[in-house]
Amino acid sequence: MRAPGYPARLRGLRRIDLRRAVTTDFPLKAAALAISILAFVAVAESTQEAQATFRVPVERPASVPAGYVLRGTLGDRPICIRCRTSHKRT
């Protein structure tokens, strides 16, 4: 059972017209969208990448399973780190 005065409450609510919401001030909305896309592209492309390469020695594992043999030296491996300069800590 509905509450008393239910139809009266429905009359107070306005229906949202999506077509009117999109087409009202369309040139202004299109210009704002274009400016935001240009700003996003400008910020995304303006940052430079920093790159650093380190050589890290690889040590023999502490526990080698029975039946496995390590042949030769493990040596060292180059590690390459890349980041954008805007995210890099000084």
DSSP file (Angstrom, degrees, kcal/mol; ACC not computed):
  #  RESIDUE AA STRUCTURE BP1 BP2  ACC     N-H-->O    O-->H-N    N-H-->O    O-->H-N    TCO  KAPPA ALPHA  PHI   PSI    X-CA   Y-CA   Z-CA
    1    1 A M              0   0    0      0, 0.0     2,-0.1     0, 0.0     0, 0.0   0.000 360.0 360.0 360.0 135.0    0.0    0.0    0.0
    2    2 A R        -     0   0    0      1,-0.1     3,-0.1     0, 0.0     4,-0.0  -0.442 360.0-100.6 -82.5 155.5    1.3    3.4   -0.9
    3    3 A A    >   -     0   0    0     -2,-0.1     3,-1.3     1,-0.1    -1,-0.1  -0.359  48.0 -90.6 -70.1 152.8    1.7    6.2    1.5
    4    4 A P  T 3  S+     0   0    0      0, 0.0    -1,-0.1     0, 0.0     0, 0.0  -0.394 113.9  26.5 -63.0 140.0   -1.0    8.9    1.4
    5    5 A G  T 3> S+     0   0    0     -3,-0.1     4,-1.5    -2,-0.1     3,-0.1   0.623  78.0 136.5  83.8  13.1   -0.1   11.7   -1.0
    6    6 A Y  H <> S+     0   0    0     -3,-1.3     4,-1.7     1,-0.2     3,-0.4   0.924  70.5  49.7 -61.8 -47.3    2.1    9.5   -3.2
    7    7 A P  H  > S+     0   0    0      0, 0.0     4,-1.6     0, 0.0    -1,-0.2   0.850 107.5  56.7 -61.1 -31.0    0.7   10.9   -6.5
    8    8 A A  H  > S+     0   0    0      1,-0.2     4,-0.9     2,-0.2    -2,-0.2   0.881 104.7  51.4 -67.4 -36.5    1.3   14.4   -5.2
    9    9 A R  H  X S+     0   0    0     -4,-1.5     4,-0.8    -3,-0.4     3,-0.5   0.881 106.3  54.7 -67.8 -36.7    5.0   13.6   -4.7
   10   10 A L  H >< S+     0   0    0     -4,-1.7     3,-0.6     1,-0.2    -1,-0.2   0.864 103.5  55.1 -64.6 -35.7    5.3   12.3   -8.2
   11   11 A R  H 3< S+     0   0    0     -4,-1.6    -1,-0.2     1,-0.2    -2,-0.2   0.786 102.0  58.8 -68.1 -25.5    4.0   15.5   -9.6
   12   12 A G  H 3< S+     0   0    0     -4,-0.9     2,-0.3    -3,-0.5    -1,-0.2   0.749  90.4  84.1 -75.8 -23.9    6.7   17.4   -7.8
   13   13 A L  S << S-     0   0    0     -4,-0.8     2,-0.3    -3,-0.6     0, 0.0  -0.631  73.3-141.6 -82.9 136.0    9.6   15.6   -9.4
   14   14 A R        -     0   0    0     -2,-0.3     2,-0.4     1,-0.0    -2,-0.1  -0.735  16.1-121.5 -94.2 146.5   10.7   16.8  -12.8
   15   15 A R        -     0   0    0     -2,-0.3     2,-0.5     1,-0.0    -1,-0.0  -0.700  27.0-122.6 -83.8 135.6   11.7   14.4  -15.5
   16   16 A I        -     0   0    0     -2,-0.4     2,-0.9     1,-0.0    -1,-0.0  -0.689  16.8-149.6 -83.7 124.5   15.2   14.9  -16.8
   17   17 A D     >  -     0   0    0     -2,-0.5     4,-1.9     1,-0.2     5,-0.1  -0.833  10.8-171.5 -95.7 104.0   15.4   15.5  -20.5
   18   18 A L  H  > S+     0   0    0     -2,-0.9     4,-2.0     1,-0.2     5,-0.2   0.868  83.1  56.4 -66.1 -37.5   18.7   14.1  -21.7
   19   19 A R  H  > S+     0   0    0      1,-0.2     4,-2.3     2,-0.2    -1,-0.2   0.916 110.4  44.7 -61.2 -42.5   18.4   15.5  -25.2
   20   20 A R  H  > S+     0   0    0      1,-0.2     4,-1.9     2,-0.2    -1,-0.2   0.874 110.0  55.6 -69.1 -36.3   18.0   19.0  -23.8
   21   21 A A  H  < S+     0   0    0     -4,-1.9    -1,-0.2     1,-0.2    -2,-0.2   0.854 114.1  40.4 -64.7 -34.2   20.9   18.4  -21.3
   22   22 A V  H  < S+     0   0    0     -4,-2.0    -2,-0.2     1,-0.1    -1,-0.2   0.896 119.2  42.6 -81.0 -42.0   23.3   17.5  -24.2
   23   23 A T  H >< S+     0   0    0     -4,-2.3     3,-1.3    -5,-0.2     2,-0.3   0.701  88.1  98.8 -84.0 -18.8   22.2   20.1  -26.8
   24   24 A T  T 3< S-     0   0    0     -4,-1.9     5,-0.1     1,-0.3    -4,-0.0  -0.552 105.8  -4.1 -70.1 128.8   21.9   23.1  -24.4
   25   25 A D  T 3> S+     0   0    0     -2,-0.3     4,-2.1     3,-0.1    -1,-0.3   0.858  84.7 162.5  56.0  40.4   25.1   25.2  -24.7
   26   26 A F  H <>  +     0   0    0     -3,-1.3     4,-2.8     1,-0.2     5,-0.2   0.892  67.6  53.2 -59.2 -43.6   26.6   22.6  -27.1
   27   27 A P  H  > S+     0   0    0      0, 0.0     4,-2.2     0, 0.0    -1,-0.2   0.900 110.5  48.3 -60.3 -38.0   29.4   24.9  -28.5
   28   28 A L  H  > S+     0   0    0      2,-0.2     4,-2.1     1,-0.2    -2,-0.2   0.907 113.1  47.1 -66.6 -41.6   30.5   25.7  -24.9
   29   29 A K  H  X S+     0   0    0     -4,-2.1     4,-2.1     2,-0.2    -1,-0.2   0.893 112.4  49.8 -67.3 -39.7   30.6   22.1  -24.0
   30   30 A A  H  X S+     0   0    0     -4,-2.8     4,-2.4     2,-0.2    -2,-0.2   0.900 111.0  49.4 -65.8 -40.8   32.5   21.1  -27.1
   31   31 A A  H  X S+     0   0    0     -4,-2.2     4,-2.4    -5,-0.2    -2,-0.2   0.906 110.7  49.9 -65.1 -41.4   35.0   23.8  -26.6
   32   32 A A  H  X S+     0   0    0     -4,-2.1     4,-2.1     2,-0.2    -2,-0.2   0.893 111.7  48.7 -64.2 -39.6   35.6   22.7  -22.9
   33   33 A L  H  X S+     0   0    0     -4,-2.1     4,-2.1     2,-0.2    -2,-0.2   0.912 111.6  49.1 -66.1 -42.8   36.0   19.1  -24.1
   34   34 A A  H  X S+     0   0    0     -4,-2.4     4,-2.4     1,-0.2    -2,-0.2   0.905 111.4  49.4 -64.2 -41.6   38.5   20.1  -26.8
   35   35 A I  H  X S+     0   0    0     -4,-2.4     4,-2.4     1,-0.2    -1,-0.2   0.903 111.0  49.8 -64.3 -41.0   40.5   22.2  -24.3
   36   36 A S  H  X S+     0   0    0     -4,-2.1     4,-2.1     2,-0.2    -2,-0.2   0.886 111.2  48.8 -67.7 -37.1   40.7   19.4  -21.8
   37   37 A I  H  X S+     0   0    0     -4,-2.1     4,-2.4     2,-0.2    -2,-0.2   0.922 112.1  48.7 -67.4 -43.0   41.8   16.9  -24.4
   38   38 A L  H  X S+     0   0    0     -4,-2.4     4,-2.4     1,-0.2    -2,-0.2   0.899 111.6  49.8 -62.5 -40.5   44.6   19.3  -25.6
   39   39 A A  H  X S+     0   0    0     -4,-2.4     4,-2.3     2,-0.2     5,-0.2   0.904 110.5  50.2 -65.2 -40.8   45.7   19.9  -22.1
   40   40 A F  H  X S+     0   0    0     -4,-2.1     4,-2.5     2,-0.2    -2,-0.2   0.931 112.5  46.0 -62.3 -46.4   45.9   16.2  -21.3
   41   41 A V  H  X S+     0   0    0     -4,-2.4     4,-2.1     1,-0.2    -2,-0.2   0.903 112.0  51.9 -64.4 -41.2   47.9   15.5  -24.5
   42   42 A A  H  X S+     0   0    0     -4,-2.4     4,-1.2     1,-0.2    -1,-0.2   0.911 113.5  43.3 -63.0 -42.6   50.3   18.5  -23.8
   43   43 A V  H  X S+     0   0    0     -4,-2.3     4,-0.7     1,-0.2    -2,-0.2   0.902 114.0  50.6 -70.0 -40.9   51.0   17.3  -20.2
   44   44 A A  H  < S+     0   0    0     -4,-2.5     3,-0.2    -5,-0.2    -2,-0.2   0.857 116.9  39.8 -66.7 -35.0   51.4   13.6  -21.2
   45   45 A E  H  < S+     0   0    0     -4,-2.1    -1,-0.2    -5,-0.2    -2,-0.2   0.633 104.1  67.4 -90.1 -14.8   53.8   14.4  -24.0
   46   46 A S  H  < S+     0   0    0     -4,-1.2     2,-0.2    -5,-0.2    -1,-0.2   0.713  78.4  92.7 -82.6 -18.7   55.9   17.1  -22.3
   47   47 A T     <  -     0   0    0     -4,-0.7     2,-0.3    -3,-0.2    37,-0.0  -0.503  67.2-142.1 -78.4 144.6   57.5   14.9  -19.6
   48   48 A Q        -     0   0    0     -2,-0.2    37,-3.0     1,-0.0     2,-0.4  -0.723  13.0-119.9-104.0 154.3   60.9   13.4  -20.4
   49   49 A E  E     -A   84   0A   0     -2,-0.3     2,-0.4    35,-0.2    35,-0.2  -0.746  17.3-153.9 -94.9 140.8   62.1    9.9  -19.5
   50   50 A A  E     -A   83   0A   0     33,-3.6    33,-2.1    -2,-0.4     2,-0.4  -0.899  12.8-167.7-107.9 142.7   65.1    9.3  -17.3
   51   51 A Q  E     +A   82   0A   0     -2,-0.4     2,-0.4    31,-0.2    31,-0.2  -0.996   9.0 179.1-135.4 136.0   67.0    6.1  -17.6
   52   52 A A  E     -A   81   0A   0     29,-2.3    29,-3.0    -2,-0.4     2,-0.5  -0.998  11.3-156.4-135.7 139.8   69.7    4.5  -15.4
   53   53 A T  E     -A   80   0A   0     -2,-0.4     2,-0.3    27,-0.2    27,-0.2  -0.970  13.2-179.7-120.6 130.0   71.5    1.2  -15.9
   54   54 A F  E     -A   79   0A   0     25,-2.8    25,-3.5    -2,-0.5     2,-0.5  -0.889  23.6-135.1-122.8 153.9   73.1   -0.7  -13.0
   55   55 A R  E     -A   78   0A   0     -2,-0.3    -2,-0.0    23,-0.2    25,-0.0  -0.961  22.9-166.4-109.8 123.7   75.0   -3.9  -12.9
   56   56 A V  E     -A   77   0A   0     21,-2.8    21,-2.6    -2,-0.5     2,-0.2  -0.936  18.0-128.0-114.4 124.4   73.9   -6.2  -10.1
   57   57 A P  E     -A   76   0A   0      0, 0.0     2,-0.6     0, 0.0    19,-0.3  -0.477  18.2-139.9 -71.0 140.6   76.0   -9.2   -9.1
   58   58 A V        -     0   0    0     17,-2.9    16,-0.2    -2,-0.2     2,-0.2  -0.897  18.4-152.9-103.2 123.2   74.1  -12.5   -8.9
   59   59 A E        -     0   0    0     -2,-0.6     3,-0.1    15,-0.1    14,-0.0  -0.565  26.5 -93.6 -95.1 158.7   75.0  -14.7   -5.9
   60   60 A R        -     0   0    0     -2,-0.2    -1,-0.1     1,-0.1     4,-0.0  -0.479  50.6-104.2 -67.1 135.1   74.8  -18.4   -5.6
   61   61 A P        -     0   0    0      0, 0.0     3,-0.2     0, 0.0    -1,-0.1  -0.286  21.1-130.8 -61.1 147.6   71.6  -19.5   -4.0
   62   62 A A  S    S+     0   0    0      1,-0.2     2,-0.6    -3,-0.1    -2,-0.1   0.874  94.8  37.1 -69.1 -38.1   71.8  -20.6   -0.4
   63   63 A S        -     0   0    0      2,-0.0    -1,-0.2     0, 0.0     0, 0.0  -0.924  66.6-176.5-124.5 110.4   69.9  -23.8   -0.9
   64   64 A V        -     0   0    0     -2,-0.6     3,-0.1    -3,-0.2     4,-0.1  -0.899  34.8-113.0-101.0 127.8   70.3  -25.8   -4.1
   65   65 A P    >   -     0   0    0      0, 0.0     3,-1.8     0, 0.0     2,-0.1  -0.191  41.8 -88.9 -59.2 151.8   68.0  -28.9   -4.3
   66   66 A A  T 3  S+     0   0    0      1,-0.2     3,-0.1     3,-0.0     0, 0.0  -0.356 113.8  28.9 -61.8 136.6   69.7  -32.3   -4.2
   67   67 A G  T 3  S+     0   0    0      1,-0.3     2,-0.4    -3,-0.1    -1,-0.2   0.279  95.4 109.3  96.1 -10.1   70.7  -33.5   -7.7
   68   68 A Y    <   -     0   0    0     -3,-1.8     2,-0.4    -4,-0.1    -1,-0.3  -0.800  47.5-165.9-100.7 142.6   71.2  -30.0   -9.2
   69   69 A V        -     0   0    0     -2,-0.4     2,-0.6    -3,-0.1    -3,-0.0  -0.992  14.1-141.9-128.8 132.6   74.6  -28.6  -10.1
   70   70 A L        -     0   0    0     -2,-0.4     2,-0.5    -6,-0.0     4,-0.0  -0.839  20.3-159.2 -92.2 123.0   75.5  -25.0  -10.9
   71   71 A R        -     0   0    0     -2,-0.6    -2,-0.0     2,-0.1     0, 0.0  -0.877  50.9 -11.8-105.3 132.9   78.0  -24.9  -13.7
   72   72 A G  S    S-     0   0    0     -2,-0.5     2,-0.3     2,-0.0     3,-0.0  -0.139  97.7 -45.9  78.5-174.8   80.2  -21.8  -14.1
   73   73 A T        -     0   0    0      1,-0.1    -2,-0.1   -13,-0.0   -14,-0.1  -0.653  34.8-142.7 -94.6 150.8   79.8  -18.4  -12.6
   74   74 A L        -     0   0    0     -2,-0.3    -1,-0.1   -16,-0.2   -15,-0.1   0.770  38.3-177.5 -82.1 -26.7   76.6  -16.5  -12.3
   75   75 A G        -     0   0    0    -17,-0.2   -17,-2.9   -18,-0.1     2,-0.3  -0.259  33.2 -55.3  68.7-150.0   78.2  -13.2  -13.0
   76   76 A D  E     -A   57   0A   0    -19,-0.3   -21,-0.0   -21,-0.0     0, 0.0  -0.941  41.8-143.0-132.5 155.9   76.3  -10.0  -12.9
   77   77 A R  E     -A   56   0A   0    -21,-2.6   -21,-2.8    -2,-0.3     2,-0.3  -0.919  19.6-119.5-119.6 140.7   73.2   -8.8  -14.8
   78   78 A P  E     -A   55   0A   0      0, 0.0     2,-0.5     0, 0.0   -23,-0.2  -0.624  24.9-160.6 -77.9 137.3   72.4   -5.3  -16.1
   79   79 A I  E     -A   54   0A   0    -25,-3.5   -25,-2.8    -2,-0.3     2,-0.5  -0.981   2.0-159.0-118.7 125.2   69.2   -3.7  -14.6
   80   80 A C  E     -A   53   0A   0     -2,-0.5     2,-0.5   -27,-0.2   -27,-0.2  -0.916   5.9-168.6-109.7 126.3   67.6   -0.9  -16.6
   81   81 A I  E     -A   52   0A   0    -29,-3.0   -29,-2.3    -2,-0.5     2,-0.4  -0.955   5.2-176.7-116.7 129.3   65.3    1.5  -14.7
   82   82 A R  E     +A   51   0A   0     -2,-0.5     2,-0.3   -31,-0.2   -31,-0.2  -0.970  11.0 153.9-124.8 141.3   63.1    4.0  -16.5
   83   83 A C  E     -A   50   0A   0    -33,-2.1   -33,-3.6    -2,-0.4     2,-0.3  -0.983  45.4 -98.0-155.7 161.2   60.9    6.7  -15.1
   84   84 A R  E >>  -A   49   0A   0     -2,-0.3     3,-1.5   -35,-0.2     4,-0.7  -0.611  33.3-126.2 -80.3 144.9   59.4   10.0  -16.0
   85   85 A T  T 34 S+     0   0    0    -37,-3.0     3,-0.4     1,-0.3    -1,-0.1   0.773 107.8  62.9 -67.2 -24.4   61.3   12.9  -14.6
   86   86 A S  T 34 S+     0   0    0    -38,-0.3    -1,-0.3     1,-0.2   -37,-0.1   0.729 109.1  41.5 -71.2 -19.3   58.1   14.4  -13.0
   87   87 A H  T <4 S+     0   0    0     -3,-1.5     2,-0.3     2,-0.1    -1,-0.2   0.481  91.5 108.8-101.9  -5.7   57.9   11.2  -10.8
   88   88 A K     <  -     0   0    0     -4,-0.7     2,-0.3    -3,-0.4    -5,-0.0  -0.533  63.4-136.8 -79.2 134.3   61.6   10.9  -10.0
   89   89 A R              0   0    0     -2,-0.3    -2,-0.1     1,-0.1    -1,-0.0  -0.653 360.0 360.0 -86.0 145.3   62.7   11.8   -6.5
   90   90 A T              0   0    0     -2,-0.3    -1,-0.1     0, 0.0    -2,-0.0   0.412 360.0 360.0-103.3 360.0   65.9   13.9   -6.1
